[in-house]
């Protein structure tokens, strides 16, 4: 199967090169015939890389340890649930997986644009397959998942098949890791398509409204996947790493956050271009930056230049990624410079108190966040290069910088949509902001009386009340208007209002999800920790909780040895159940891993860790964290995901406009054919 997979990978690389070249020629010559050939190359590229993926999975599922990749990342005792995701657990398989997802995205772009954007599509295919060529080349020449194991013998190198493999990294043997990496990759890879459309618009000088509509929709999809992947990663860190938190400003965590922040800025800024014809150059810069940061994030995890629990092993592919990043920057910025005359703004900013200004301030703050996170992430690399000493920038730096940035973003999340285009009158400000400000003031007073005296969480929770009042008020006012004009009852009016403008109200739902995220973030200020040594019969107290050790059990499966502590828990005298934190030692990899036990609630999580065994007494070391409001983080992520899906649904008005455009395009094509 290794030979079959190698042939498929070579074929995929060949089709990527062919499609990239033919697509560019088709655009230059405006040849529909060559464009068809480039589109067929996309299909062949997808089919070839899919066959290569099937070959790797076949090797994993059949325990073919003659394959170096299988021997390194799987073993016989590994559950089927984890044999499939072992594909993306290592450098070689994950790069092939990256390439495969790219082939799917390009294929979808071709299928969805068979009768539209025909001037852009040759260059979209060319640029996307040029990226595919890079990743397929890296995979084949430098990180090939079809390499075979061999050992030295008197007769030279001979094939070697071990009795068993090293097994999957124990930290990855958790259910969310089955979908967390694919979500991240769908985000990283997906930004290739909006970048390709933007560059195609620059090449063809088709810089009207059409490219921006297409690019916005293609940006929202990977933005949604990347955000979901980030939160799934936080969930994995929370339940597996056993440190009591879910975000530690790890370099690889930061690498995934960077393109998400840049894409968020674009999705807000693009509204100004659609509505007022402004910020055209800025939007191009944001698209370029988003794609650049997505490749930069991929580079960080694979180059070995940073130390992270999330990163792959050090390899020699970092220099190739550096060159590729340089090519991306040179190509896109040169093209942008050559087309500046076609990107002049049609209007100017009329007032500081306007929706345009709100979105612009939002962009500046988001870019400040990008710069702060990027600087903190690469500072250890720069310090080592300049002074020869690695100076690590830890969570205190990020917290100090990002808390005020986050609070400003939260404020604009509520205030921005309530401002009018061009200029907001005093009466409009008074009408739209009076109630939210009253709600925020009342919430602030109640929080203070309730004991929230720390400034940052007090401000955050008060602003959450403000933003929630702003967003819910928009839904209420719109529904009330429909009730009066259309005679609908409230639920019907709310539904029709939302479906009439899914993009706007989907955005509001996303903003509600962000409010919930910030509620969860605020709880970090009230986190507490208790630790104790326990054997059966011992009791540990932690902030109103009483934990009694019932028993300690030890055992072994085919995959790992384990120690489990059973703790009966009461809260202020009320029994809430039995928690069973566990410590595992994986046999194949000879690595330990912690599986925490959590009792969740909307108010706070009881988070219990079996940290180890005290060498002096032999007792179990139990750590207990009280983590307030964490559940709001996961709920907020779900709400944001649903809001994005809603915003992606074409509204009734958009469907009507799309139908009109489709008919016009058919008429134009008929005239050309005639």
C-alpha positions, 0 to 999 in steps of 0.5 A: 500500500506504500507504493500505491500511496506514493504513486497517488501522491506523485500524481497529485503533485503532477496534477497540481503543477499542471493545473497551476500552470494551465489555469494561469495560461487560461486566464492570460489567453481567456481560453475557456477550453484551457479553463476546462482543462484546469478544472479537470486538473482540480478534480484529478488533484482531489482524486489523487490526494484522496487515494493517498489518504486512503492508503495511509488510513489502510496502513493504520487500520491494518497495523502495517508497521513496515510503514515508518509512519504507522510504527511511529504513531500507532500500535495494536492496542490503539482503539479504532476511534484513534486509529483514524485520527492518527493520520494527523497526529504526526508531521507527515500525515498532517501535511498530507491531510492539509493537502487533502483539505486544500484539494476539497476546498479548490474542488468546491470552489470550482463546482460552485462557480461553474456559471459565475466568476468565470474571469476570476476562476482561472487565476483562483485555480492557479493560485490555489493549486500553486499552494497545493504544489508547495504542500504536495512537494513538502509532503513527498520530498521531505515528510513522506508518510509512505517511507518504509522502515529499514535496518542495517545488515551485512547485506546493506539496508534491509526492510524491517517490520517491528512487532508493534508500534510506538503508539499514539501520543497519549495526550491525543487519545481524547475524544475532542482530538478526533475533531479538534485538528480537522477543525483547525486545518479547515480554518487554516486551509480555507483561507487559501480560497479568499486569498486566491479570489482577492489576488485574482481580482487584482490580476484581472482588475475585476475590483467591483463589488462582486469579488468582495461578496464572494471573498466575504462568504469564503472567509466566513467558513474557515473563520467559523471552523478555526474559531471552533477548532480553537475552542475545541483545543481549549476544551482538550487542554482543560480536560486532559492537561490537568493544570486547571485552565483552558488557555495558557498563551502557548505559542501554538495556541497563539498561532491559531488565534492570529489568523482568526483575529485578522479574519475577524477584522476583515469580516467587519471592515468589508461591510464598510466597502460594501456599504460605502465603497471605502477601505478597499486597499485596507481590505486587501491588506487584511485578506493577505495578512489573514492568509499569511498568518495561516501559513505562518501558524502552520510554519510555527507548529512544524519548524521546531523553532518554538517549544510547545506541547502542541508542536510537532517534532523539530524538522528541516522543513522550517526553512522551506516554509520561510521561503514560501512565506517570503514568496507570498508576501512579495507576490501579493504586496507587489500585485497590490502596489501595481493595482492601487489606482483601481482601489481608490475609495469612493467616499470619505468618513463623514463623522467620528460618531458613525458605524463606519468609525465603529468598524474602523476602531474595531479594526484598529483594536483587532490589529493591535491584538494581532500585533501584541499576540504576534510580538509575544509569540516571536519574542523568544525567537528574536531574543535568541537570534539577537542576544543568543538567550531565549527570553520567554514571554509568559501569560502575565504579559499577554494578560496585561496587554490583552485584557484592555484590548478585549474590553474595548472590543467587547464595548464595540461589539455592542455599541458599533451596530447601534451607530448609524451610517455616515453620522449618528444624531444625538437623538439616535444615540439617546434612543439606542443607548439609554436602556443598555447603559441603564442595564449596565449600570444596574448590573455593575451595582449588583455585581459590586454589592454581590462581592465583585470588587476586582476591576477587570472582571467587574468591567467585563461583566458590566460590559457583557450586560451592556452588549447583551442589552444592545443585541437583544434590544435590536431583536426586540425592536425589529420584532415589535415593528413587524408585529405592528406592520405585518400583524404577526405574533412575536415569535413569527415576527422574530423568525421572519425578521431574522430570515429577511436579513440573516447576515445581520441577525446572524452577526447579532447571534455571534455577538451574543456568543462573544458575550458568553465567552467574556462571561466565562473569561471573567470567571478566571479572576475568581479561580481557587486551588486546594491540594491534599494527600488522600487515602481511603477515608480521608477528607479534603475541604475546598470552598464549600465542597467536601471530598471523601476518598472512598477507594483507590483502584489500580488496573491495566488494559492492553493500552495503559496502566491506570490508577483511579481515585473515587471521591464522593462529593458534597457541596454545603451538605448536599451530595452531588455525586462521585468523581473519579480522576485518573492517572494513566501510564501508556505502555507503548510510548512509556508516557503518563497522562492525566484524566481529570474529573469535572463536576460542571455547572453554570456557576462554577466547575469543581475540577479534580486532578490526581496529580500523582503519589506522595513518595513519603506517605504513599498517599494520592496527591489530589488537586482541586480547582474551583473554576467559576463560569467556565461552562459559559465559554463552551456555550458561547462557542456553540452560540457563535457557531450557530450564529455563523451558520445563520449568517451563511444562509442566504436571506430572502433579499439575497436570493432574489438578487442572486437570481437576477444576477444569474439571469443577467449572466446567462444573457451575457453568455448567450450574447457572447456565444452568438 
